[in-house]
Amino acid sequence: SVAEGETTSYSYIFYSSGKIHHTVIGPLEPNSVYFYRCGGQGPEFQLKTPPAQFPITFAVAGDLGQTGWTKSTLDHIDQCKYDVNLIPGDLSYADYIQHRWDSFGRLVQPLASAKPFMVTQGNHEVEHIPLLKDGFLSYNSRWKMPFEESGSSSNLYYSFEVAGAHIVMLGSYDDYDVYSEQYKWLKVRWFQFLNTSMSRILNYA
């Protein structure tokens, strides 16, 4: 089957990105392997979906960067029998040097293409230049997460469910005080989750 998405790109001072593809696929069967390729050409990848229920294993690794230790860290993760990879911020350590986003993409591609690779941002993703560039331009252009599906108005914070676990990815470098959109969203999402959980418990009982 063929899934249609969007192709975008962005510019940052003297840098222009290549084509960036975002496509929503599914629904997908749990605990299954899917083969896919982007744009109908190029290499074929395979994606393993997580199970529908417990047990489930998460791999969590932040501050990956691109140092001599990064490849070793990724290799250790790859050797683990995990289902979903969570990256809580500080991805590429590009820090305004945009081609480092490209090299980071190539570095994590073997893992990010094979299993769910869910990220959020840290201070190294801000890259704000007053009067010239808004913050998180590179991050938001490259790493589109399912924020709209979770009722969020920003790609910087979102939530998703997998195998009965509700995962919340917050944006520590976006506004989060009691008047912020993130705080309001979290309150609504939390009560929705509690209501759903209570319904499941009552139905089970």
Secondary structure as GFF3:
##gff-version 3
##sequence-region A 1 205
A	DSSP	beta_strand	6	8	.	.	.	ID=ss1
A	DSSP	beta_strand	11	12	.	.	.	ID=ss2
A	DSSP	beta_strand	15	16	.	.	.	ID=ss3
A	DSSP	beta_strand	20	22	.	.	.	ID=ss4
A	DSSP	beta_strand	33	36	.	.	.	ID=ss5
A	DSSP	beta_strand	45	48	.	.	.	ID=ss6
A	DSSP	beta_strand	58	60	.	.	.	ID=ss7
A	DSSP	alpha_helix	70	79	.	.	.	ID=ss8
A	DSSP	beta_strand	84	88	.	.	.	ID=ss9
A	DSSP	alpha_helix	99	112	.	.	.	ID=ss10
A	DSSP	beta_strand	117	120	.	.	.	ID=ss11
A	DSSP	three_ten_helix	123	125	.	.	.	ID=ss12
A	DSSP	alpha_helix	137	142	.	.	.	ID=ss13
A	DSSP	three_ten_helix	148	150	.	.	.	ID=ss14
A	DSSP	beta_strand	158	162	.	.	.	ID=ss15
A	DSSP	beta_strand	165	169	.	.	.	ID=ss16
A	DSSP	alpha_helix	181	204	.	.	.	ID=ss17
###
